[in-house]
Each structure stands twice: as structure tokens, then as C-alpha cells.
Amino acid sequence: MDIVIKRQLVEHLSQFITPSRREKIDSALQQRTRYVVPVLEDIYQPHNVSASIRSIECFGVQDAYIIEQQNRYAVNTGVSKGASNWVTLKRYGREGRNNTEECFSKLRANGYRIVVASPHIKDGLLSELPLNQKTAIVFGAEERGVSLYAQENADGAFTIPMYGFTESFNVSVCVSLCFYDIVNRLRVSSLPWRLSEDERLDIKLEWLRIIVRGAEFLEKEFFVE
């Protein structure tokens, strides 16, 4: 869609929501980022994926990459609290394919460095993770962790310090801890973590299509006119 037409469509749909809702959308978009993204690799418990999505949405992260090698993800609305409406889910789950490989290829094509969060691979600590490049963080399945392919093909790894007897955090807790640290570091940096104007426009249109009652009909009406 031509960018001028897209802007006009956004303006058309925006008139059907309240001024306070428009202000909320614009405020959220100003704080949104794709500079860091989670990669949730074959998570067994759907509620862990939903809880992770809820956390990253709260931190202003726009995209979540979901690898479905053996386990399929279904949104748990009771856990996600609607967060999946505002986050772009990029799913890799084709049968008979190495979906981790396909996801990694796409991430690298988009300029991401890929690092693994693991209690067993100790390249460095979370607080030492460099953020000088767009970064994708891979979180593995319950019990077995990240796949061997992910371990061998990632660009690095880090661990979160733990001081008790338990071996690891729950995966959704791990996501929350990682993105709390990373997003706060980004926001006080001079790194280009914010969305571009075009990205904000695209996402705003996606959100309006969700929010506005009868958006599909209104959009058709707009193009007829």
C-alpha cells in the first residue's frame, strides 16, 4: 500500500476511536522497539509463551519470534491479558523443516545478532551483554533448554546469576528478567532503538484494525470513496 494512502487510511480509522485512545496509541508507539526481540524455541507450556509475550509487551518490545518444532502455540488469553493483540508474532512451524534454522536465517537477514540465554553456557553475564547491534535472545524449552542447533549456531550466550540451589528460572521469568535489564539499558543509551516512522505507521494501522469496531467494512468504504 502506498504510504500516502496508508496515512490517509490511518486518519480515517482514527476518527472512530476516542481522543484519549489515540493519545495512548501514539504514546505507546513512541516507546516501541524492535532493536531487541525474544526467540521462544519450542516451548512446551503455552502459558509460558503467553506470559513471556505479556512481559515483553509491557516493556515495549514489538516482535516475538516463536519456533514450533514439536510444540504448537495457542494464545492463552487468561495469561496474556490481550498482549498478543499488540505484539507482532512471527511463527516458524513448518513440518519437516528445521524451523530454528529458518528463524535464524530470517533474523540474520534483518541484521540481528543471535544470543542464547542459558544457565549452562557461561560466555558472560546478562549485565555484560553488548547492545551495539540489534539482538535476538533465544530461550529454550522447559527441562531441555535451547536446542543443540541453537547452541552451535548462535553468535554468543549469557547467563543470569543465581545464588540458590535451583538450576534455572522458569522460562517466562527468564524472559522478564532479561528484557527488564536490556530495555532499561537501551532507554538510557544513544542507540537507535526506536521504531522508524514507517514502522510506527504500519503498526498503528494493525492496531486500529483490532480496536475499531467494523474496521474491515470501514476500510472497504474508504477505498470505494
C-alpha positions as CSV (number, residue, x, y, z in Angstrom):
1,M,0.0,0.0,0.0
2,D,1.3,3.5,-0.9
3,I,2.5,5.3,2.2
4,V,0.3,8.4,1.4
5,I,-2.8,6.1,1.1
6,K,-1.7,4.3,4.3
7,R,-1.6,7.6,6.2
8,Q,-5.0,8.6,4.9
9,L,-6.4,5.2,6.0
10,V,-4.9,5.6,9.5
11,E,-6.5,9.0,9.8
12,H,-9.8,7.6,8.5
13,L,-9.9,4.8,11.1
14,S,-8.6,7.0,13.9
15,Q,-11.7,9.1,13.8
16,F,-13.7,6.2,15.2
17,I,-11.8,6.0,18.5
18,T,-11.7,8.5,21.4
19,P,-9.0,11.2,21.6
20,S,-7.6,9.5,24.7
21,R,-7.3,6.2,22.9
22,R,-5.5,7.9,20.0
23,E,-3.1,9.5,22.5
24,K,-2.5,6.2,24.2
25,I,-1.6,4.6,20.9
26,D,0.7,7.4,19.8
27,S,2.4,7.3,23.2
28,A,3.0,3.5,23.1
29,L,4.4,3.7,19.6
30,Q,6.9,6.3,20.6
31,Q,8.3,3.8,23.2
32,R,8.2,0.7,21.0
33,T,11.3,-1.1,19.9
34,R,12.4,-3.9,17.6
35,Y,16.0,-3.5,18.5
36,V,15.8,-6.5,20.8
37,V,13.5,-9.4,20.3
38,P,12.8,-12.8,22.1
39,V,13.0,-16.1,20.3
40,L,10.9,-18.7,22.1
41,E,12.2,-22.1,20.8
42,D,9.7,-24.9,21.0
43,I,8.2,-24.1,24.4
44,Y,6.1,-26.9,25.7
45,Q,3.7,-25.0,28.1
46,P,1.6,-22.4,26.1
47,H,1.1,-20.4,29.3
48,N,4.8,-19.8,29.4
49,V,4.8,-18.3,25.9
50,S,1.7,-16.2,26.7
51,A,3.3,-14.9,30.0
52,S,6.5,-14.1,28.0
53,I,4.5,-12.1,25.4
54,R,2.7,-10.2,28.2
55,S,6.1,-9.2,29.7
56,I,7.7,-8.0,26.5
57,E,4.6,-6.0,25.6
58,C,4.8,-4.3,28.9
59,F,8.4,-3.4,28.2
60,G,7.6,-2.0,24.8
61,V,9.0,-4.8,22.6
62,Q,7.1,-5.2,19.4
63,D,8.1,-8.6,18.0
64,A,8.3,-12.1,19.3
65,Y,9.7,-15.0,17.3
66,I,8.1,-18.3,18.1
67,I,9.7,-21.6,16.9
68,E,7.3,-24.6,16.8
69,Q,9.3,-27.6,16.0
70,Q,7.4,-30.1,18.1
71,N,5.1,-27.9,20.2
72,R,2.4,-25.7,18.8
73,Y,1.5,-22.4,20.5
74,A,-2.1,-21.3,21.2
75,V,-2.7,-18.0,22.9
76,N,-3.8,-18.2,26.5
77,T,-5.8,-15.1,26.9
78,G,-6.1,-15.5,30.6
79,V,-2.4,-15.3,30.9
80,S,-1.5,-12.9,28.1
81,K,-4.3,-10.4,29.1
82,G,-4.6,-9.3,25.5
83,A,-0.9,-8.6,25.0
84,S,-0.8,-10.8,21.8
85,N,-3.0,-8.2,20.1
86,W,-0.3,-5.6,20.4
87,V,2.8,-7.7,19.7
88,T,3.7,-9.0,16.2
89,L,4.1,-12.8,16.4
90,K,6.5,-14.3,13.9
91,R,5.9,-18.0,13.8
92,Y,8.1,-20.7,12.4
93,G,6.5,-24.1,12.4
94,R,6.6,-25.8,9.0
95,E,6.5,-29.6,9.1
96,G,9.6,-31.4,8.1
97,R,11.8,-28.3,8.4
98,N,14.5,-27.1,10.8
99,N,12.4,-24.2,12.0
100,T,15.2,-22.9,14.2
101,E,17.5,-22.7,11.2
102,E,14.8,-20.8,9.2
103,C,14.2,-18.4,12.0
104,F,17.9,-17.7,12.5
105,S,18.3,-17.1,8.8
106,K,15.5,-14.5,8.8
107,L,16.9,-12.8,11.9
108,R,20.4,-12.5,10.4
109,A,18.9,-11.2,7.1
110,N,17.3,-8.5,9.2
111,G,20.6,-7.6,10.9
112,Y,20.2,-9.3,14.3
113,R,23.0,-10.9,16.3
114,I,21.6,-14.1,17.9
115,V,22.5,-15.0,21.5
116,V,21.3,-17.8,23.8
117,A,20.1,-17.4,27.3
118,S,21.4,-20.4,29.2
119,P,22.4,-21.3,32.8
120,H,25.0,-23.8,31.3
121,I,26.8,-21.7,28.7
122,K,28.8,-19.0,30.5
123,D,30.2,-16.7,27.9
124,G,29.2,-13.8,30.1
125,L,26.5,-12.3,32.3
126,L,23.3,-10.7,31.2
127,S,24.6,-7.3,32.5
128,E,27.7,-7.7,30.2
129,L,25.7,-8.5,27.1
130,P,26.7,-5.9,24.4
131,L,23.9,-4.0,22.8
132,N,25.8,-2.3,20.0
133,Q,23.8,-4.3,17.4
134,K,20.2,-5.4,17.1
135,T,19.9,-8.5,19.2
136,A,17.7,-11.6,19.3
137,I,17.7,-13.6,22.5
138,V,16.9,-17.3,22.3
139,F,15.0,-19.0,25.2
140,G,14.7,-22.8,25.2
141,A,12.0,-25.2,26.2
142,E,11.3,-26.3,29.7
143,E,13.6,-29.0,31.0
144,R,15.9,-29.4,28.0
145,G,16.7,-25.8,27.2
146,V,17.7,-24.5,23.8
147,S,18.4,-27.0,21.0
148,L,21.8,-28.2,20.1
149,Y,21.4,-26.4,16.7
150,A,20.7,-23.1,18.5
151,Q,23.7,-23.6,20.8
152,E,26.1,-24.3,17.9
153,N,24.8,-21.6,15.6
154,A,24.2,-18.7,17.9
155,D,26.7,-15.8,18.0
156,G,27.1,-15.9,21.7
157,A,25.5,-16.8,25.0
158,F,25.0,-15.4,28.5
159,T,23.6,-16.4,31.9
160,I,21.6,-14.8,34.6
161,P,23.4,-15.0,38.0
162,M,21.6,-17.3,40.5
163,Y,22.6,-17.9,44.1
164,G,20.3,-20.6,45.3
165,F,20.0,-24.4,44.8
166,T,17.6,-24.3,41.9
167,E,19.2,-24.8,38.5
168,S,17.3,-22.3,36.4
169,F,14.4,-19.8,36.3
170,N,11.1,-20.6,34.7
171,V,11.3,-19.5,31.1
172,S,8.8,-16.7,31.3
173,V,10.6,-15.4,34.4
174,C,13.9,-15.5,32.5
175,V,12.3,-13.5,29.6
176,S,11.1,-10.9,32.1
177,L,14.4,-10.6,33.8
178,C,16.3,-10.3,30.6
179,F,14.1,-7.7,28.9
180,Y,13.8,-5.6,32.1
181,D,17.6,-5.3,32.1
182,I,18.1,-4.8,28.4
183,V,15.2,-2.4,27.7
184,N,16.2,-0.2,30.6
185,R,19.8,-0.1,29.3
186,L,18.6,0.8,25.8
187,R,16.4,3.6,27.0
188,V,19.3,5.5,28.7
189,S,21.6,4.9,25.7
190,S,22.1,6.8,22.4
191,L,21.5,3.6,20.4
192,P,18.8,3.7,17.6
193,W,16.3,1.6,19.5
194,R,13.1,3.4,18.5
195,L,10.9,2.4,15.6
196,S,11.1,4.2,12.3
197,E,8.2,6.5,11.2
198,D,7.2,3.9,8.6
199,E,7.2,1.1,11.2
200,R,5.1,3.1,13.6
201,L,2.6,3.8,10.8
202,D,2.3,0.1,9.9
203,I,1.8,-1.0,13.5
204,K,-0.7,1.8,14.1
205,L,-2.8,0.5,11.2
206,E,-2.6,-3.0,12.6
207,W,-3.8,-1.8,16.0
208,L,-6.6,0.3,14.6
209,R,-7.9,-2.7,12.7
210,I,-8.1,-4.5,16.0
211,I,-9.6,-1.7,18.0
212,V,-12.1,-0.1,15.7
213,R,-15.5,-1.9,15.5
214,G,-16.3,-2.8,11.9
215,A,-12.8,-1.8,10.8
216,E,-13.0,-4.2,7.8
217,F,-16.2,-2.6,6.5
218,L,-14.9,1.0,7.1
219,E,-11.7,0.2,5.3
220,K,-13.6,-1.1,2.3
221,E,-15.8,2.0,2.4
222,F,-12.6,4.2,2.4
223,F,-11.3,2.6,-0.8
224,V,-14.6,2.8,-2.5
225,E,-14.7,6.5,-1.8
